[in-house]
């Protein structure tokens, strides 16, 4: 019956999702989490085991009397996805196993050279082919995900707008899929949206149902999760908090054409200019150098962090008043900026956030550090497998030398 088959499919995906996110779990724990009886759990585990998605083994050192419940683990070494991250100054690629383990990682510098679709896709496709070719015999690539620092059209991976590098309507997802030649679609997401999901699933926001993730690269992006779901807007372009106007009258010009946007006031260039650094300096290394200089007592660097931290605090205060999150997470470049300006940010929150909204909000730095958006891309790649495990998983191919 179709209804029973749909229920079975959902149960398989739900069980696999628990093991993917939380690692080794006993049959008893899985039954408690899913609300399914023991015999149903055993049947589902048997199907996932036969498909090569999980394995069962005896637990180690329980110290309990009686027969222990078998532990279910993800087949991290057999099932993997390819994950890519396109940032302003770097390109990342990784082979990520089921369970979220980064098995192999490649990185290259990305020059700031304008609309560079062919260069970016060529580099990433080369990385992807290397990662796929060096995967052990019998392994299976279950999906491909990519994070991009711009506005992504849902469904086809089209970069509608990437202000920092001049990308407009670039067919990134389709072209990367074609160049990889693996017969798998490439799911593409905005870097801050994916960073928010990654931090909720595996980082500083684990378990939070309402969180805001702020990602700093050259500019500022945002990902907002409300009641466990990503807030994406009417067309998928929501949460562009970097273009929230905080200083409209005498603010710095923004790459989007406006003035006084949050990213114009707290982004890379704002910090470096305020610290008196020359235009030739850019990137995360330059930002970190300013934060380090402030720690050593350099007045110009301390002044820069005070100015930027003040505007960052205003932006965060507005966000907290609007969305009442339980957690605000600073990632990417903003991780360093927040650490150097936390007092200024907190002062603005104390001055401008409604008391009832600031009672429970926690300010945290990214738990996944520089890999938050890459891990987010991997989770995007795993999404279809977790929805429909047995019908999504491809058979091992000749390229995996099974």
C-alpha positions in Angstrom: 0.0 0.0 0.0 1.3 3.5 -0.9 0.6 4.9 2.6 2.5 2.1 4.3 5.4 2.5 1.9 5.6 6.3 2.6 5.6 5.6 6.3 8.4 3.1 5.9 10.4 5.5 3.8 10.0 8.3 6.3 11.0 6.0 9.2 14.1 4.8 7.3 15.2 8.4 6.7 14.4 9.5 10.2 16.5 6.6 11.7 19.4 7.3 9.3 19.3 11.0 10.2 19.7 10.3 13.9 22.7 8.1 13.2 24.2 10.6 10.7 23.9 13.5 13.1 24.7 11.8 16.5 26.9 8.9 15.6 26.8 5.6 17.4 23.3 5.0 18.9 21.9 1.8 20.5 18.8 0.2 19.3 17.1 1.2 22.5 18.1 4.9 22.0 16.8 4.8 18.5 13.5 3.3 19.6 13.1 6.0 22.3 14.0 8.8 19.8 11.7 7.6 17.0 8.8 6.2 19.1 9.0 3.0 17.1 8.8 -0.4 18.7 11.9 -2.7 18.9 10.9 -5.1 16.1 10.2 -2.2 13.7 13.6 -0.7 14.6 15.3 -4.0 14.0 13.7 -4.3 10.6 14.7 -0.8 9.5 18.3 -1.3 10.7 18.4 -4.5 8.8 17.4 -2.7 5.6 19.9 0.1 6.1 22.7 -2.4 6.9 21.9 -4.4 3.8 22.2 -1.2 1.8 25.6 -0.4 3.3 24.5 2.7 5.1 25.0 1.6 8.7 26.6 -1.2 10.6 25.8 -2.8 14.0 28.4 -3.8 16.6 28.7 -4.5 20.2 29.3 -1.5 22.5 32.6 -1.1 24.1 33.0 -1.0 27.9 29.4 -0.4 29.0 30.0 -1.9 32.5 26.4 -3.1 32.7 25.1 -6.5 33.5 23.1 -8.4 31.0 23.1 -8.5 27.2 23.9 -5.0 25.9 21.9 -3.4 23.1 23.8 -3.4 19.8 25.2 0.0 18.6 24.3 1.4 15.2 27.0 3.4 13.4 27.0 5.3 10.1 29.2 3.7 7.4 31.4 6.7 7.2 34.1 5.0 5.2 31.8 3.7 2.5 29.2 6.4 1.8 30.3 10.0 1.2 29.4 13.2 -0.5 31.5 15.8 -2.3 31.3 19.3 -0.7 32.6 22.6 -2.2 32.9 26.1 -0.7 33.5 29.2 -2.9 34.6 32.1 -0.7 35.9 35.4 -1.9 39.6 34.5 -1.4 39.6 30.7 -1.3 38.2 27.5 -2.8 37.6 24.4 -0.7 36.6 20.9 -1.5 36.2 17.9 0.7 35.1 14.3 0.7 32.7 14.0 3.7 31.6 10.6 5.0 28.1 9.8 6.3 28.2 10.9 9.9 29.8 14.2 9.0 33.4 13.2 9.1 35.7 15.2 6.8 37.7 12.4 5.2 39.9 14.4 2.8 40.1 18.1 2.2 41.7 20.3 -0.6 42.1 24.1 -0.7 43.3 26.7 -3.1 43.6 30.5 -3.2 41.1 32.3 -5.2 42.4 35.6 -6.7 40.0 38.5 -6.6 39.6 38.6 -10.4 36.0 39.5 -11.1 33.5 37.2 -12.8 35.6 34.0 -12.8 33.0 31.2 -13.3 35.2 29.1 -15.7 38.3 29.4 -13.4 36.3 28.5 -10.2 34.5 25.6 -11.8 37.7 24.3 -13.4 39.5 24.3 -10.0 36.6 22.7 -8.1 36.0 20.1 -10.8 39.7 19.2 -10.6 39.4 18.8 -6.9 36.2 16.8 -7.1 37.7 14.4 -9.6 40.7 13.9 -7.4 38.7 13.2 -4.3 36.4 10.8 -6.1 39.2 8.9 -7.8 41.2 8.5 -4.5 38.1 7.2 -2.6 38.7 3.6 -1.4 37.3 0.7 -3.5 33.6 0.0 -2.9 32.7 3.4 -1.7 29.8 5.4 -3.0 29.3 9.1 -3.7 25.7 9.9 -2.6 25.5 13.5 -3.5 27.3 16.8 -4.3 26.8 20.1 -2.5 28.3 23.6 -2.9 28.3 26.8 -0.9 28.7 30.1 -2.7 29.2 33.6 -1.4 26.2 35.1 -3.2 22.4 34.9 -3.8 21.5 31.5 -5.1 18.3 30.7 -7.1 16.7 27.6 -5.4 16.6 24.5 -7.5 19.2 25.0 -10.2 22.2 26.5 -8.5 22.2 29.7 -10.5 24.1 32.5 -8.8 21.8 35.5 -9.3 24.1 38.0 -7.7 27.5 37.8 -6.1 28.4 41.5 -5.3 32.0 41.0 -4.1 33.1 39.2 -7.3 30.7 40.6 -9.9 28.8 37.4 -10.6 25.3 38.0 -12.1 23.2 35.1 -13.4 26.0 32.6 -13.5 25.0 28.9 -14.0 27.4 27.7 -11.3 25.6 24.5 -10.2 24.9 23.2 -13.7 28.3 23.9 -15.0 30.1 22.3 -12.0 27.9 19.2 -12.4 28.8 19.0 -16.1 32.5 19.4 -15.5 32.5 16.8 -12.7 30.9 14.3 -14.9 29.6 12.0 -12.1 26.0 12.0 -13.2 24.9 13.6 -10.0 23.2 17.1 -9.7 25.0 19.7 -7.7 22.9 21.3 -4.9 24.0 24.9 -4.2 23.2 27.1 -1.3 24.1 30.5 0.0 27.1 30.3 2.3 25.5 32.0 5.4 22.3 29.9 5.0 24.4 26.7 4.9 26.6 28.0 7.8 23.5 28.5 9.9 22.2 25.0 9.2 25.7 23.5 9.9 26.0 25.3 13.2 22.5 24.2 14.2 23.2 20.6 13.4 26.9 20.3 14.4 28.2 23.5 15.9 27.6 26.2 18.4 23.8 26.2 17.9 23.2 22.4 18.3 19.6 21.9 19.4 18.6 25.6 19.0 15.3 26.1 17.3 15.7 29.8 16.8 19.2 31.1 15.9 21.0 33.7 13.8 24.3 33.0 12.1 26.3 36.0 10.8 29.1 35.1 8.4 31.9 37.5 7.5 33.9 37.2 4.4 34.7 40.4 2.5 31.1 41.3 3.3 28.5 40.0 5.7 25.9 37.3 5.2 23.2 35.9 7.4 21.3 32.8 8.0 18.2 32.8 10.3 16.5 29.7 11.6 13.0 30.0 13.1 11.4 27.1 14.8 14.0 24.8 13.4 13.5 25.9 9.8 15.6 28.2 7.6 14.0 31.5 6.8 14.5 31.8 3.1 11.9 34.3 1.9 9.5 34.3 -1.1 12.2 33.5 -3.8 14.9 32.0 -1.6 16.9 35.2 -1.2 16.0 36.0 2.4 18.2 36.8 5.4 20.5 39.3 3.5 21.3 41.0 6.8 24.5 42.4 5.4 22.3 44.8 3.4 20.3 46.0 6.4 20.8 49.7 6.4 22.3 50.9 9.8 23.9 54.2 8.8 21.9 55.8 5.9 23.1 59.4 6.1 26.8 59.4 6.3 27.5 55.7 5.9 30.1 54.0 3.8 29.2 53.1 0.2 28.3 49.4 -0.2 29.0 47.1 -3.2 25.2 46.7 -3.7 24.9 50.4 -4.6 23.4 51.5 -1.4 25.1 53.3 1.5 25.5 52.5 5.2 24.6 48.8 4.9 25.8 46.6 7.8 28.4 44.9 5.7 29.7 48.3 4.5 30.2 49.4 8.2 31.6 46.1 9.6 33.1 44.3 6.6 36.7 43.7 5.9 37.4 47.0 4.2 35.7 49.0 7.0 37.9 47.4 9.6 41.1 47.8 7.6 40.4 51.4 6.7 39.6 52.3 10.2 42.9 50.7 11.3 44.8 52.7 8.8 45.8 49.7 6.7 46.6 50.3 3.0 44.2 49.2 0.2 46.7 46.5 -0.8 46.0 44.6 2.4 42.9 42.4 2.3 41.5 39.0 3.3 41.2 37.1 6.5 44.9 37.2 7.3 44.8 41.0 7.2 41.7 41.1 9.5 43.3 38.7 11.9 46.5 40.8 11.9 44.4 43.8 13.1 42.8 41.8 15.9 46.2 40.6 17.0 47.6 44.1 16.9 44.8 45.3 19.1 45.6 42.6 21.6 49.2 43.8 21.7 47.9 47.3 22.4 48.1 49.1 19.1 45.8 52.1 19.4 44.8 52.3 15.7 43.7 48.6 15.7 41.8 49.0 19.0 40.0 52.1 17.6 39.1 50.1 14.4 37.6 47.3 16.5 35.7 49.8 18.6 34.1 51.5 15.6 33.3 48.3 13.8 32.1 46.6 17.0 29.8 49.5 17.6 28.1 49.1 14.2 28.0 45.3 14.6 26.3 45.7 17.9 23.6 48.0 16.3 23.0 45.4 13.6 22.8 42.5 16.1 20.5 44.6 18.3 18.1 45.1 15.4 18.2 41.4 14.5 17.5 40.3 18.1 14.5 42.7 18.4 13.1 41.4 15.1 13.6 37.6 15.6 14.1 36.9 19.3 16.7 34.2 18.7 18.1 32.0 21.4 21.6 32.1 19.9 23.5 34.6 17.7 26.6 33.0 16.2 29.5 34.9 14.6 31.3 33.0 11.9 33.9 33.5 9.2 35.8 36.7 9.6 33.2 38.0 12.1 34.5 35.4 14.5 37.7 37.3 15.0 36.0 40.7 14.8 33.5 39.7 17.5 36.3 38.4 19.8 38.1 41.7 19.5 35.0 43.9 20.0 32.7 41.9 22.2 32.4 44.6 24.8 31.1 47.1 22.2 28.7 44.6 20.7 27.3 43.7 24.2 27.0 47.4 25.1 24.8 48.1 22.1 22.6 45.1 22.8 22.2 46.2 26.4 21.2 49.7 25.3 19.0 48.9 22.4 17.4 45.4 22.7 14.1 44.9 24.5 14.8 43.5 28.0 12.5 40.5 27.4 14.3 39.6 24.1 17.8 39.8 25.6 17.0 37.7 28.7 17.9 34.4 27.1 19.9 35.2 24.0 23.4 33.8 23.9 26.3 35.2 21.8 28.7 32.6 20.5 31.5 32.2 18.0 31.2 29.5 15.4 31.8 26.0 16.7 32.9 24.8 13.2 35.4 27.6 12.7 36.5 28.1 9.1 34.7 25.0 7.9 31.1 26.0 8.8 30.0 26.7 5.3 31.8 23.6 3.9 30.1 21.4 6.4 26.8 23.1 5.5 27.4 22.2 1.8 28.0 18.6 2.9 24.7 18.5 4.8 23.0 19.9 1.7 24.5 17.1 -0.3 23.3 14.5 2.2 19.7 15.9 2.3 18.2 13.7 -0.4 19.8 10.5 0.9 18.4 11.3 4.4 14.9 11.9 2.9 14.9 8.6 0.9 17.8 6.4 1.8 17.3 3.2 -0.2 16.1 4.8 -3.5 18.6 7.6 -3.5 21.8 5.7 -2.8 23.5 4.9 -6.2 25.4 1.6 -6.7 29.2 1.7 -6.6 30.5 2.6 -10.1 33.7 1.7 -11.9 35.3 4.9 -10.7 35.0 3.7 -7.2 36.7 0.4 -8.2 34.2 -1.9 -6.3 
